[in-house]
Amino acid sequence: PTGAASFTFGIPTKSFVDFHSFGAVAEARAELYREAWERSVEALKAIGGKCVEVDYGPFQEAANLLYQGPYVAERLSALSEMLKTDPEAVDPTVRKIVEQGHLYSAQQCFEAAYRMQELKVASQRAMEAAGAQVLVTPTVGATYKIEEVLADP
């Protein structure tokens, strides 16, 4: 194909794109990440993309369920045998997260699954409302050295 592309891409609402929210260690690099993000958005515009903001709330709530809620019980299930037989084989940061799976009841897991289905619909509606064909997010808000993660997982 020749010529410029024509597509509409969504980006999270500004309140969800905060490169200064990744802790003191990442603060020194926050502006570099913000600038890289802005260059990425501009590059998509340069090839014919129209940028629109998408209500990112449902996506963020889904992420919270996956990483800070009952879905960690699923990850615990996947690693439970290894945690019983050789817990040191599991990365300490991963182990700290998945061991939180014991804190959730079966009821909470089902409630989270039901909520995830609601969030899927809400996310689809947010994309439709914005007219976005694809959602573009920063790949990472910050990167950390191994010793930084080990010091503060």
Summary of the structure (lengths in Angstrom):
residues: 153
radius of gyration: 19.0
end to end distance: 46.3
largest distance: 58.5
contacts: 390
relative contact order: 0.21
helix: 63%
strand: 9%
